[in-house]
Every structure is written in C-alpha cells, then in structure tokens.
Amino acid sequence: MRLFTAIDIPADIRARLRALMDRLRPAAKLSWSPVDNMHVTTKFIGEWPEQKVPELKDALSLVPKPGTFEIAVRGLGWFPNAKNPRVFWAGIEVAEPLRKLAYDTESTLAAMGVPVEDRDFHPHLTLARRRDPVPLDKLRGILDALSPDSSEFGAFTATSFFLYLSANGRYTKLEEVPLAA
C-alpha cells in the first residue's frame, strides 16, 4: 500500500485553483493535477504492508498535537527551478505549527521504520507536472501578465490531518487525526 499523511484543502481554495488552472491549461501541454486531489503533504510514507496499517494509525495518534492553525495558499513557482521546470506549484506559507507537525510526524513514524526524508520540507500544491520537454513560452507569458492577487488563493484553519492511501491516481482516507487535543 502506498501511503502518505496530508491536510485537506477546502473547496473555496480548490475552486480558485481550478479557475487559474483552467485559464492556464491551454497554454502548455502539461500533466495537470486533479483539483479534487489537492492536499498539503506532511509526510510521504511510501509502500507499507497492509497488515501493519493499524500500528501506523496508532502511531499517528501519538504525534504531538500542535492545535489548529492557519495555512495560507499563495504564490506560484517551479521545482526544481524556473530554468529546468518539472513541477508547477502553488505555494503554502510555512507557519511554524505546520513545520512542527511535519517534523513530529516524521520523527514518530521513523521509530516504526518509515524512511526519513533526505530533503527539506517544502509544502506546496502540485498544479501540474512537465513530463516531456514541452515549450512553456505561452504559459510563462500568461503567468507574467497575471496581477499579483491572482496567486492569492486564500487561507484556512487546519483542524486535522489524514492518513491517505494512494492507488491508481485515487486517494482514499484511511484515518483522521485531529490537530487539537
């Protein structure tokens, strides 16, 4: 089973992201993400044996609870960079509680044998992937012409995170973990 933990994005923010993506989609032949799948990943777990999922759920209940906190979705960018773009993303303003949640989740799950990430935590929402070297001039032109508030998608209060199963491009919630005691 391929698993990860994540915070859901509310419908109003997904609607704003969908509007932008609909405007940009004709400009470049990218692999655009389904908006309904959007989430803020807090920990990628990877392959995990089905029979050990109950232990994983128990461990997630032990992750220190930071309380509810605000998450702002703003800005657009590319991974690894604009010169060699592979992932087009919307940014997540990194509040300390989000960073701490990711760190605490990783630390808790590492004790169970879940591999530790070898890169820094960069929360984002993947809007599209560039699988082939398609031209991006038209897309970049549209992005350059956007008003600054076009990349302000809103903020919301995170109240829980979820353990997700990823299978065939579908995400299924397996467990909800409240952020407040």
C-alpha positions in Angstrom: 0.0 0.0 0.0 1.3 3.4 -0.9 0.6 5.8 1.9 1.1 9.5 3.0 -0.3 12.0 5.5 -1.8 15.2 4.4 -4.0 18.2 5.3 -7.0 18.7 3.1 -7.6 21.9 1.1 -11.1 23.4 1.4 -13.5 23.7 -1.5 -13.3 27.5 -1.9 -9.5 27.4 -2.3 -9.7 24.5 -4.7 -12.2 26.5 -6.7 -9.8 29.4 -7.0 -7.0 27.0 -8.0 -9.3 25.3 -10.6 -10.1 28.7 -12.2 -6.4 29.5 -12.6 -5.6 26.1 -13.9 -8.5 26.3 -16.4 -7.1 29.6 -17.7 -3.5 28.2 -18.0 -4.3 24.6 -19.2 -4.5 25.6 -23.0 -1.1 27.3 -22.8 1.0 24.2 -22.2 0.7 20.5 -22.6 1.4 19.6 -19.0 0.1 16.8 -16.9 -2.4 18.8 -14.8 -3.4 17.6 -11.3 -7.0 16.9 -10.5 -8.0 19.7 -8.2 -10.1 17.4 -6.0 -6.9 15.5 -5.1 -5.1 18.6 -3.8 -3.7 18.4 -0.3 -0.7 19.6 1.7 1.5 16.5 2.2 3.0 16.4 5.7 4.8 13.0 5.3 5.3 10.7 2.4 5.3 7.2 3.8 5.6 5.1 0.6 5.0 1.4 0.4 3.7 0.0 3.7 2.4 -3.6 4.4 -1.4 -3.7 4.8 -1.2 -5.8 7.9 0.8 -3.0 9.6 -1.6 -0.2 8.9 -3.3 -0.5 12.4 0.1 0.1 14.0 0.7 3.1 11.8 -2.7 4.5 12.8 -1.8 4.0 16.4 1.5 5.8 15.9 -0.2 8.7 14.2 -2.5 9.2 17.2 0.8 9.8 19.2 2.0 12.6 17.1 2.1 15.7 19.3 -0.9 17.9 18.7 0.0 21.5 17.7 -3.6 22.7 17.9 -5.4 24.2 15.0 -3.5 26.7 12.8 -3.8 28.8 9.7 -2.5 27.8 6.3 -2.3 30.4 3.5 -2.1 29.3 -0.1 -0.2 31.9 -2.1 2.4 32.3 -4.9 3.3 30.1 -7.9 6.6 28.5 -8.8 8.5 25.6 -10.3 10.5 22.7 -8.9 13.4 22.4 -9.1 13.6 25.9 -10.7 12.2 28.0 -13.5 15.1 27.1 -15.8 14.6 23.4 -15.6 10.9 23.1 -14.5 9.4 19.8 -13.8 6.6 20.6 -11.2 4.4 23.7 -11.3 3.1 24.5 -7.9 1.1 26.9 -5.7 2.9 27.8 -2.5 2.0 27.2 1.1 3.0 29.8 3.6 5.0 27.8 6.1 3.7 28.5 9.6 5.7 27.1 12.5 2.9 24.7 13.5 2.9 23.2 10.0 6.6 22.7 10.0 6.4 21.2 13.5 3.6 18.8 12.5 5.7 17.5 9.6 8.8 17.1 11.8 6.8 15.4 14.6 5.0 13.1 12.1 8.3 12.1 10.6 10.0 11.5 13.9 7.1 9.4 15.2 7.0 7.3 12.1 10.7 6.9 11.8 10.6 4.9 15.1 8.4 2.4 13.1 10.9 2.1 10.3 9.4 4.7 7.9 12.3 6.3 6.0 13.3 9.8 6.9 13.2 12.4 4.1 16.6 13.4 2.8 15.3 16.9 1.7 13.9 19.9 3.5 10.1 20.2 4.0 8.7 22.4 1.2 4.9 22.3 1.4 3.1 23.1 -1.9 0.2 22.1 -4.0 1.2 20.4 -7.3 -0.7 22.1 -10.1 1.0 20.3 -13.0 3.9 18.1 -14.0 6.1 18.6 -17.0 6.8 15.0 -18.2 8.2 15.9 -21.6 10.3 19.0 -22.7 7.2 20.9 -24.0 7.6 24.6 -24.7 6.4 26.9 -21.9 6.7 30.3 -23.5 3.0 30.8 -23.8 2.4 29.7 -20.2 5.1 31.9 -18.9 3.6 34.9 -20.9 0.3 34.4 -19.2 1.9 34.0 -15.8 3.9 37.2 -16.3 0.7 39.1 -17.1 -1.2 37.9 -14.1 -2.0 40.5 -11.4 -0.3 39.9 -8.1 -3.5 39.0 -6.4 -4.1 36.2 -9.0 -1.8 34.0 -6.9 -3.5 34.7 -3.6 -5.8 31.7 -3.2 -6.9 32.2 0.4 -6.2 30.9 3.9 -7.9 28.3 6.1 -7.7 26.8 9.5 -6.3 23.3 9.6 -8.1 21.2 12.2 -6.9 17.7 11.3 -4.7 15.7 9.0 -5.3 12.4 7.3 -3.6 9.1 6.5 -4.2 8.5 2.8 -3.9 5.5 0.6 -2.8 6.4 -3.0 -3.8 3.8 -5.6 -4.2 4.4 -9.4 -4.4 8.1 -9.1 -7.1 7.9 -6.4 -6.7 9.0 -2.8 -8.6 7.2 0.0 -8.8 8.5 3.5 -7.9 5.7 6.0 -7.7 7.7 9.2 -8.4 11.3 10.5 -6.1 12.7 13.2 -7.3 15.9 15.0 -4.7 18.6 15.5 -6.2 19.7 18.8 -6.5 17.5 21.9 
